Amino acid sequence: MDVHGLTIHGLIERGAALYGEAPAFIQGERSLTFRELPRRVEALAAGLADLGIGKGDRVCVLAQNDVDYVVLYGACARQGIIAYPINWRLTAQEVARVVERAAPRMMVVDATTVGVIAGWPETKRAIAHWYQLGGSPGAGLKPFDSLYRATGGAAAAEVSSTDPFAVISTAAVDVIPRGAVLTHANVIAANTMVMACPRPITIFSPCLSSTSPGSAWPWLTCTPAAPTWWCRGSIPRTRCGSSTATASRMSRTFPPCCPASWMPPRSSGAGSRA
């Protein structure tokens, strides 16, 4: 299959076939290999299927970086579920506006954002399922880990590269945030452009889930990463089938500014700035 027909889940499976037991993601003491990633994705997909969440449904995520966030993206991609990441730097009122327009079947938060949605599981009854990544779940929330099924079993949905993979909230117009739909092909094309960089660079993912620099977004720059990651290392390690299999190291957040020392040096050619 050429790149135009690939889906995000297809990239995960390709990474497993190419790199096997090489570490794909490292977060603190935790790591996940390329081969383990699709297994975790399948186990989570089964849990989502048990909840009746399937193709075309939306899952909002208000959280900082976590390996399980990556797995959730993979499960959404496998089942045709639309991921809806939300900038964790937004206020409760701003998040509420995004969630209202998203109309998700599930909301996922973490320990850093649980206070933002305090009381929502009781008041926002239209959202059927509420989960928390890591830690002791807050009131009305269930542990995200409980979604994983030991045997998997959910059949993968029929998903094409032109199907929507995610919706990103863009700048608000008249206080109302607008959702930009990204297909699997959109995300893969953006990643492929980064892979075309002629030399390794160290970057962090650009902010794509809002105009605030607090929320970067997955797979658009290095790997199938969770929002607000910044990836250390060289671009050629990307999971799109590159020649190397270096693990992506993740931190919970990245700084809201962009010091020049973090960015690749500009060309000294005509028209460049010092």
DRENDO-1510 file (C-alpha; in Angstrom, 1 decimal, always signed):
<recs>
REC; n; res; u; v; w
REC; 1; MET; +0.0; +0.0; +0.0 .
REC; 2; ASP; +1.3; +3.5; -0.8 .
REC; 3; VAL; +1.3; +6.4; +1.6 .
REC; 4; HIS; -2.0; +7.7; +0.2 .
REC; 5; GLY; -3.9; +4.7; +1.4 .
REC; 6; LEU; -2.4; +4.4; +4.9 .
REC; 7; THR; -4.4; +5.0; +8.0 .
REC; 8; ILE; -3.0; +5.9; +11.5 .
REC; 9; HIS; -3.7; +2.4; +12.7 .
REC; 10; GLY; -1.9; +1.1; +9.6 .
REC; 11; LEU; +1.2; +3.0; +10.7 .
REC; 12; ILE; +1.0; +1.4; +14.1 .
REC; 13; GLU; +0.9; -2.1; +12.5 .
REC; 14; ARG; +3.7; -1.2; +10.1 .
REC; 15; GLY; +5.9; +0.0; +13.0 .
REC; 16; ALA; +5.3; -3.3; +14.8 .
REC; 17; ALA; +6.3; -5.3; +11.7 .
REC; 18; LEU; +9.4; -3.2; +11.1 .
REC; 19; TYR; +10.8; -2.6; +14.5 .
REC; 20; GLY; +9.4; -5.3; +16.8 .
REC; 21; GLU; +10.8; -5.1; +20.3 .
REC; 22; ALA; +12.5; -1.8; +19.8 .
REC; 23; PRO; +11.1; +0.8; +22.3 .
REC; 24; ALA; +8.6; +3.2; +20.6 .
REC; 25; PHE; +7.8; +5.4; +23.6 .
REC; 26; ILE; +9.5; +6.1; +26.9 .
REC; 27; GLN; +7.9; +8.1; +29.6 .
REC; 28; GLY; +9.9; +8.1; +32.9 .
REC; 29; GLU; +10.3; +4.5; +33.9 .
REC; 30; ARG; +7.7; +3.3; +31.6 .
REC; 31; SER; +8.3; +2.2; +28.0 .
REC; 32; LEU; +6.3; +0.6; +25.2 .
REC; 33; THR; +7.7; -1.3; +22.3 .
REC; 34; PHE; +6.5; -1.1; +18.7 .
REC; 35; ARG; +5.2; -4.7; +19.0 .
REC; 36; GLU; +3.4; -3.9; +22.3 .
REC; 37; LEU; +1.7; -0.8; +21.0 .
REC; 38; PRO; -0.8; -2.5; +18.6 .
REC; 39; ARG; -1.6; -5.1; +21.3 .
REC; 40; ARG; -2.5; -2.3; +23.7 .
REC; 41; VAL; -4.4; -0.6; +21.0 .
REC; 42; GLU; -6.5; -3.7; +20.4 .
REC; 43; ALA; -7.1; -4.3; +24.1 .
REC; 44; LEU; -8.3; -0.7; +24.5 .
REC; 45; ALA; -10.4; -0.9; +21.4 .
REC; 46; ALA; -12.2; -3.9; +22.9 .
REC; 47; GLY; -13.1; -1.8; +26.0 .
REC; 48; LEU; -14.4; +1.0; +23.9 .
REC; 49; ALA; -16.5; -1.4; +21.9 .
REC; 50; ASP; -18.0; -2.8; +25.1 .
REC; 51; LEU; -19.2; +0.7; +25.9 .
REC; 52; GLY; -20.9; +0.9; +22.5 .
REC; 53; ILE; -18.5; +3.5; +21.2 .
REC; 54; GLY; -17.8; +3.0; +17.6 .
REC; 55; LYS; -17.1; +4.5; +14.2 .
REC; 56; GLY; -18.2; +8.2; +14.0 .
REC; 57; ASP; -18.5; +8.7; +17.7 .
REC; 58; ARG; -16.3; +11.3; +19.4 .
REC; 59; VAL; -14.0; +11.0; +22.4 .
REC; 60; CYS; -12.9; +14.3; +24.0 .
REC; 61; VAL; -9.5; +14.2; +25.9 .
REC; 62; LEU; -8.4; +16.9; +28.3 .
REC; 63; ALA; -5.1; +15.7; +29.6 .
REC; 64; GLN; -1.4; +16.1; +29.5 .
REC; 65; ASN; +1.0; +13.6; +28.0 .
REC; 66; ASP; +0.7; +9.9; +28.9 .
REC; 67; VAL; +1.5; +6.7; +27.1 .
REC; 68; ASP; -2.1; +5.7; +27.4 .
REC; 69; TYR; -3.0; +8.8; +25.5 .
REC; 70; VAL; -1.1; +7.5; +22.6 .
REC; 71; VAL; -2.8; +4.1; +22.9 .
REC; 72; LEU; -6.2; +5.9; +22.9 .
REC; 73; TYR; -5.4; +7.6; +19.6 .
REC; 74; GLY; -4.5; +4.2; +18.2 .
REC; 75; ALA; -7.7; +2.7; +19.4 .
REC; 76; CYS; -9.7; +5.5; +18.0 .
REC; 77; ALA; -8.0; +5.2; +14.6 .
REC; 78; ARG; -8.6; +1.4; +14.6 .
REC; 79; GLN; -12.3; +1.7; +15.3 .
REC; 80; GLY; -13.0; +4.9; +13.3 .
REC; 81; ILE; -13.7; +6.8; +16.4 .
REC; 82; ILE; -13.0; +10.5; +16.2 .
REC; 83; ALA; -10.4; +11.8; +18.7 .
REC; 84; TYR; -11.1; +15.3; +20.0 .
REC; 85; PRO; -8.1; +16.6; +22.0 .
REC; 86; ILE; -8.7; +19.7; +24.1 .
REC; 87; ASN; -6.0; +22.2; +25.1 .
REC; 88; TRP; -5.4; +21.6; +28.8 .
REC; 89; ARG; -4.5; +25.3; +29.4 .
REC; 90; LEU; -8.0; +26.4; +28.7 .
REC; 91; THR; -10.4; +27.6; +31.4 .
REC; 92; ALA; -13.4; +25.5; +32.5 .
REC; 93; GLN; -15.7; +27.9; +30.6 .
REC; 94; GLU; -13.6; +27.5; +27.4 .
REC; 95; VAL; -13.4; +23.8; +27.7 .
REC; 96; ALA; -17.2; +23.7; +28.2 .
REC; 97; ARG; -17.7; +25.5; +24.9 .
REC; 98; VAL; -15.5; +23.0; +23.1 .
REC; 99; VAL; -17.2; +20.0; +24.7 .
REC; 100; GLU; -20.7; +21.4; +23.9 .
REC; 101; ARG; -19.8; +21.6; +20.2 .
REC; 102; ALA; -18.0; +18.3; +20.2 .
REC; 103; ALA; -20.9; +16.3; +21.6 .
REC; 104; PRO; -18.7; +13.4; +22.7 .
REC; 105; ARG; -19.8; +9.9; +23.9 .
REC; 106; MET; -16.8; +9.9; +26.3 .
REC; 107; MET; -14.7; +12.4; +28.2 .
REC; 108; VAL; -11.1; +11.5; +29.3 .
REC; 109; VAL; -9.2; +13.7; +31.8 .
REC; 110; ASP; -6.1; +13.3; +34.0 .
REC; 111; ALA; -5.1; +14.3; +37.5 .
REC; 112; THR; -4.0; +17.8; +36.3 .
REC; 113; THR; -7.4; +18.6; +34.6 .
REC; 114; VAL; -9.9; +16.8; +36.8 .
REC; 115; GLY; -10.6; +20.0; +38.6 .
REC; 116; VAL; -11.7; +21.7; +35.4 .
REC; 117; ILE; -14.6; +19.3; +34.9 .
REC; 118; ALA; -15.6; +19.0; +38.6 .
REC; 119; GLY; -19.3; +18.2; +38.8 .
REC; 120; TRP; -19.6; +17.6; +35.1 .
REC; 121; PRO; -20.3; +13.9; +35.2 .
REC; 122; GLU; -23.4; +14.7; +37.2 .
REC; 123; THR; -24.6; +17.7; +35.2 .
REC; 124; LYS; -23.6; +16.8; +31.6 .
REC; 125; ARG; -25.7; +13.7; +31.3 .
REC; 126; ALA; -25.4; +13.7; +27.5 .
REC; 127; ILE; -21.8; +12.4; +27.9 .
REC; 128; ALA; -22.3; +8.8; +28.8 .
REC; 129; HIS; -18.8; +7.8; +29.9 .
REC; 130; TRP; -16.2; +9.6; +32.1 .
REC; 131; TYR; -12.7; +8.3; +32.6 .
REC; 132; GLN; -9.4; +9.5; +34.2 .
REC; 133; LEU; -5.9; +8.7; +33.1 .
REC; 134; GLY; -3.7; +7.6; +36.1 .
REC; 135; GLY; -4.1; +8.3; +39.8 .
REC; 136; SER; -7.3; +7.8; +41.8 .
REC; 137; PRO; -10.3; +8.8; +39.8 .
REC; 138; GLY; -12.2; +11.9; +40.9 .
REC; 139; ALA; -15.9; +12.0; +41.6 .
REC; 140; GLY; -18.0; +10.5; +38.8 .
REC; 141; LEU; -14.9; +9.2; +37.0 .
REC; 142; LYS; -13.7; +5.6; +36.3 .
REC; 143; PRO; -10.1; +4.5; +36.0 .
REC; 144; PHE; -8.9; +4.5; +32.3 .
REC; 145; ASP; -7.0; +1.3; +32.9 .
REC; 146; SER; -10.3; -0.5; +33.4 .
REC; 147; LEU; -11.0; -0.1; +29.7 .
REC; 148; TYR; -8.3; -2.5; +28.7 .
REC; 149; ARG; -9.5; -6.1; +27.9 .
REC; 150; ALA; -7.1; -9.0; +28.3 .
REC; 151; THR; -8.2; -10.8; +25.1 .
REC; 152; GLY; -9.1; -7.9; +22.8 .
REC; 153; GLY; -11.7; -9.3; +20.5 .
REC; 154; ALA; -13.3; -6.2; +18.9 .
REC; 155; ALA; -13.2; -6.3; +15.1 .
REC; 156; ALA; -11.5; -3.4; +13.5 .
REC; 157; ALA; -13.8; -1.0; +11.7 .
REC; 158; GLU; -13.6; -0.4; +8.0 .
REC; 159; VAL; -11.5; +2.8; +8.0 .
REC; 160; SER; -10.0; +4.6; +5.0 .
REC; 161; SER; -7.4; +7.3; +4.7 .
REC; 162; THR; -10.1; +9.8; +3.9 .
REC; 163; ASP; -12.1; +9.2; +7.0 .
REC; 164; PRO; -11.9; +11.7; +9.9 .
REC; 165; PHE; -9.3; +10.9; +12.5 .
REC; 166; ALA; -9.6; +13.9; +14.8 .
REC; 167; VAL; -11.2; +17.3; +15.3 .
REC; 168; ILE; -9.0; +20.2; +16.4 .
REC; 169; SER; -10.5; +23.3; +18.0 .
REC; 170; THR; -9.3; +26.4; +16.2 .
REC; 171; ALA; -9.4; +30.0; +17.2 .
REC; 172; ALA; -12.8; +31.1; +18.6 .
REC; 173; VAL; -14.9; +33.4; +16.4 .
REC; 174; ASP; -17.4; +35.4; +18.4 .
REC; 175; VAL; -16.3; +33.4; +21.5 .
REC; 176; ILE; -17.3; +30.1; +19.7 .
REC; 177; PRO; -14.4; +27.7; +18.9 .
REC; 178; ARG; -14.6; +26.0; +15.5 .
REC; 179; GLY; -13.6; +22.4; +14.9 .
REC; 180; ALA; -11.2; +21.6; +12.1 .
REC; 181; VAL; -11.6; +18.0; +10.9 .
REC; 182; LEU; -8.3; +16.1; +10.1 .
REC; 183; THR; -8.5; +12.9; +8.1 .
REC; 184; HIS; -6.0; +10.1; +8.4 .
REC; 185; ALA; -4.5; +11.3; +5.2 .
REC; 186; ASN; -4.1; +14.8; +6.5 .
REC; 187; VAL; -2.1; +13.7; +9.5 .
REC; 188; ILE; +0.1; +11.3; +7.5 .
REC; 189; ALA; +0.8; +13.9; +4.8 .
REC; 190; ALA; +1.9; +16.4; +7.5 .
REC; 191; ASN; +4.1; +13.8; +9.0 .
REC; 192; THR; +5.6; +12.9; +5.6 .
REC; 193; MET; +6.5; +16.5; +5.0 .
REC; 194; VAL; +8.5; +16.5; +8.3 .
REC; 195; MET; +10.2; +13.3; +7.3 .
REC; 196; ALA; +11.4; +15.0; +4.1 .
REC; 197; CYS; +13.6; +17.3; +6.2 .
REC; 198; PRO; +17.1; +16.7; +4.8 .
REC; 199; ARG; +18.8; +16.5; +8.2 .
REC; 200; PRO; +17.9; +15.6; +11.8 .
REC; 201; ILE; +16.5; +18.3; +13.9 .
REC; 202; THR; +15.1; +18.6; +17.4 .
REC; 203; ILE; +11.7; +20.0; +17.7 .
REC; 204; PHE; +8.5; +20.1; +19.7 .
REC; 205; SER; +5.1; +19.6; +18.1 .
REC; 206; PRO; +3.4; +22.8; +16.9 .
REC; 207; CYS; +0.2; +23.8; +18.7 .
REC; 208; LEU; -2.7; +22.6; +16.6 .
REC; 209; SER; -5.5; +22.1; +19.1 .
REC; 210; SER; -5.9; +25.8; +19.7 .
REC; 211; THR; -4.1; +29.1; +19.2 .
REC; 212; SER; -2.6; +28.8; +22.6 .
REC; 213; PRO; +0.9; +27.3; +22.7 .
REC; 214; GLY; -0.2; +25.0; +25.5 .
REC; 215; SER; -1.5; +22.2; +23.4 .
REC; 216; ALA; +0.5; +20.5; +20.7 .
REC; 217; TRP; -0.9; +17.7; +18.8 .
REC; 218; PRO; +0.0; +14.1; +17.8 .
REC; 219; TRP; +1.6; +12.6; +14.8 .
REC; 220; LEU; +1.9; +15.9; +13.0 .
REC; 221; THR; +5.6; +16.1; +13.7 .
REC; 222; CYS; +7.3; +13.0; +15.0 .
REC; 223; THR; +5.2; +10.1; +16.0 .
REC; 224; PRO; +1.8; +9.2; +17.1 .
REC; 225; ALA; +2.3; +11.2; +20.2 .
REC; 226; ALA; -0.1; +12.7; +22.7 .
REC; 227; PRO; -0.9; +16.4; +22.8 .
REC; 228; THR; +1.7; +18.7; +24.4 .
REC; 229; TRP; +4.6; +16.3; +23.8 .
REC; 230; TRP; +7.8; +17.6; +22.5 .
REC; 231; CYS; +9.9; +15.0; +20.9 .
REC; 232; ARG; +13.6; +14.8; +21.5 .
REC; 233; GLY; +15.8; +13.4; +18.8 .
REC; 234; SER; +15.8; +13.2; +15.0 .
REC; 235; ILE; +12.8; +13.3; +12.8 .
REC; 236; PRO; +13.9; +10.1; +10.8 .
REC; 237; ARG; +12.7; +7.9; +13.7 .
REC; 238; THR; +9.1; +8.7; +12.8 .
REC; 239; ARG; +6.8; +5.7; +12.8 .
REC; 240; CYS; +5.8; +6.1; +9.1 .
REC; 241; GLY; +8.3; +3.5; +8.1 .
REC; 242; SER; +11.6; +5.3; +8.5 .
REC; 243; SER; +15.0; +3.7; +8.5 .
REC; 244; THR; +15.5; +4.0; +12.2 .
REC; 245; ALA; +13.5; +3.0; +15.3 .
REC; 246; THR; +14.7; +5.4; +18.0 .
REC; 247; ALA; +12.2; +5.7; +20.9 .
REC; 248; SER; +10.3; +8.9; +21.4 .
REC; 249; ARG; +10.9; +10.4; +24.9 .
REC; 250; MET; +8.0; +12.2; +26.4 .
REC; 251; SER; +7.5; +14.7; +29.1 .
REC; 252; ARG; +4.2; +15.7; +30.6 .
REC; 253; THR; +4.2; +19.1; +29.0 .
REC; 254; PHE; +6.4; +21.4; +27.0 .
REC; 255; PRO; +7.2; +25.0; +27.8 .
REC; 256; PRO; +4.8; +27.6; +26.4 .
REC; 257; CYS; +7.5; +29.5; +24.7 .
REC; 258; CYS; +9.9; +28.6; +21.9 .
REC; 259; PRO; +13.5; +29.7; +22.7 .
REC; 260; ALA; +15.6; +30.0; +19.5 .
REC; 261; SER; +18.1; +27.5; +21.0 .
REC; 262; TRP; +15.5; +24.7; +20.7 .
REC; 263; MET; +15.0; +25.2; +17.0 .
REC; 264; PRO; +17.1; +24.2; +14.0 .
REC; 265; PRO; +19.5; +26.9; +12.9 .
REC; 266; ARG; +18.2; +28.9; +10.0 .
REC; 267; SER; +19.9; +28.8; +6.7 .
REC; 268; SER; +22.5; +31.5; +6.1 .
REC; 269; GLY; +21.3; +32.0; +2.6 .
REC; 270; ALA; +19.8; +35.1; +1.1 .
REC; 271; GLY; +16.7; +36.3; +2.8 .
REC; 272; SER; +17.3; +34.5; +6.1 .
REC; 273; ARG; +17.3; +36.3; +9.4 .
REC; 274; ALA; +20.0; +36.2; +12.0 .
</recs>
